Amino acid sequence: MVEMNENYDKRKMIEILVHPNVSIILAELEDGEKESSYLTEKLQISDIEIRERLAYVIHYGFVKIHQDKNKTIFVADKEKLNNIMEMDENFSGIVDGLTELDQYLN
């Protein structure tokens, strides 16, 4: 089990994880590790841009970078990502609020 009492701002982490610039990268990592070259081609952004967008989540281990010979590989820590979403009391409030707003608009 991953301990969630690490020294990061949980609210900030949630905001970063759901931000479109980050979530598009995380979506690519959802089904396993990806080489930097794959991500840069698929997302049409540079390796530097990927690292900048993921800097906070990389710093706290939600995404890890491995070097394999001349390849840079990104891998998401699915357990950590799932745990922060499940354990954050604000996340369920956000989902409830969005559901209520959707019902109101329809």
Order of alpha helices (4+ residues) and beta strands (2+ residues): alpha-alpha-beta-alpha-alpha-alpha-beta-beta-alpha-alpha
